[in-house]
């Protein structure tokens, strides 16, 4: 069974980074976001991320999540390719 924490750090690390100023990014749809999200999270759906990168401070530290981990993995690759340091926690429940 695949574990997101096998390639990512723990939820404590994610919380530490957010407390230190990392952007907490929810890449689910606006509908999913409105049904519930982590406090302080920004919502930029992964489908819109390439066109909305300017909304994130250049080179910022980002903690990204989604529902199951697939979209956050895509977002991580995209953000790292643009110079961001990214921690992908996978599903929101892992935070």
C-alpha positions as CSV (number, residue, x, y, z in Angstrom):
1,X,0.0,0.0,0.0
2,X,1.3,3.4,-0.9
3,X,1.9,5.9,1.9
4,X,2.2,9.6,1.3
5,X,4.3,9.9,4.4
6,X,6.8,7.5,2.8
7,X,7.9,10.3,0.5
8,X,6.8,13.3,2.6
9,X,7.4,14.5,6.1
10,X,4.9,14.1,8.9
11,X,1.9,16.3,9.7
12,X,3.8,17.9,12.5
13,X,6.3,19.2,9.9
14,X,3.5,20.5,7.8
15,X,2.0,22.4,10.8
16,X,5.4,23.7,11.7
17,X,6.0,25.1,8.2
18,X,2.6,26.7,8.1
19,X,3.2,28.3,11.5
20,X,6.5,29.6,10.1
21,X,4.7,31.3,7.2
22,X,4.3,28.6,4.5
23,X,1.3,29.0,2.3
24,X,-1.3,26.3,3.0
25,X,-2.8,25.5,-0.3
26,X,-5.9,23.4,-1.0
27,X,-6.0,22.3,-4.6
28,X,-9.5,20.8,-4.6
29,X,-12.5,22.3,-6.4
30,X,-14.3,25.4,-4.9
31,X,-17.3,23.1,-4.1
32,X,-15.1,20.8,-2.1
33,X,-13.4,23.7,-0.4
34,X,-16.7,25.2,0.6
35,X,-17.8,21.9,2.2
36,X,-14.8,22.1,4.6
37,X,-11.1,23.0,4.5
38,X,-8.2,23.6,6.8
39,X,-8.2,26.9,8.7
40,X,-6.1,29.5,6.8
41,X,-5.9,27.5,3.6
42,X,-6.0,29.2,0.2
43,X,-8.1,27.5,-2.5
44,X,-6.5,27.3,-6.0
45,X,-7.9,24.3,-7.8
46,X,-5.1,22.2,-9.5
47,X,-6.8,22.8,-12.9
48,X,-6.3,26.6,-12.4
49,X,-2.9,26.5,-10.7
50,X,-0.8,27.1,-13.8
51,X,-2.7,30.3,-14.6
52,X,-2.8,31.5,-11.0
53,X,0.8,31.0,-9.9
54,X,1.2,34.8,-9.4
55,X,-1.1,34.6,-6.4
56,X,1.6,32.7,-4.5
57,X,4.7,34.7,-3.4
58,X,7.6,33.9,-5.7
59,X,9.7,31.1,-4.3
60,X,7.5,30.7,-1.2
61,X,7.3,27.6,1.0
62,X,4.0,25.8,0.2
63,X,2.1,23.0,2.1
64,X,-0.3,21.5,-0.4
65,X,-3.2,19.1,0.1
66,X,-6.3,17.7,-1.6
67,X,-8.9,14.9,-1.0
68,X,-6.8,11.8,-1.7
69,X,-3.3,12.9,-2.7
70,X,-3.5,12.7,-6.5
71,X,-4.1,16.4,-7.2
72,X,-1.7,17.6,-4.5
73,X,1.1,15.4,-6.2
74,X,0.4,17.2,-9.5
75,X,0.5,20.6,-7.8
76,X,3.7,19.7,-6.0
77,X,5.5,19.0,-9.3
78,X,4.1,22.2,-10.9
79,X,5.1,24.3,-7.9
80,X,8.6,22.8,-7.5
81,X,9.1,23.5,-11.2
82,X,8.4,27.1,-10.5
83,X,10.9,27.4,-7.6
84,X,8.7,26.8,-4.6
85,X,9.7,24.5,-1.7
86,X,6.7,22.2,-1.4
87,X,5.5,19.8,1.2
88,X,2.7,17.5,-0.2
89,X,0.7,16.1,2.8
90,X,-1.6,14.3,0.4
91,X,-5.2,14.0,1.7
92,X,-6.5,16.8,4.0
93,X,-7.0,14.2,6.7
94,X,-3.2,13.7,6.9
95,X,-2.7,17.3,8.2
